[in-house]
């Protein structure tokens, strides 16, 4: 595989031609996006309980919090604590 082919592998960084864009547009005309199935109250309660249980686990909380912080750092978004100047950590953050 040459460098040129590898750069465009999977269509990354490639733009569709005007002709291709028109063909795709015609193919999608009249089609609607699939509708999502409604979630019942019972399902919502089960999901809620499941998430509450997960967040009580310190390992899960730390892993998810770290991933969120990492994502914020990549986007250079300050957390509420950083904006307000609060630096102390709660016992669940340690």
URWO-V577390 format. One record per helix or strand of 2 or more residues. SS is the DSSP state (H for helix, E for strand). FROM is the first residue (numbers start at 0). LEN is the number of residues. Records with the same first field share a line. If there is no record, write none. Layout:
SS=FROM-LEN / FROM-LEN
//
This chain:
H=2-5 / 8-3 / 17-11 / 40-16 / 57-18 / 79-5 / 90-3
//
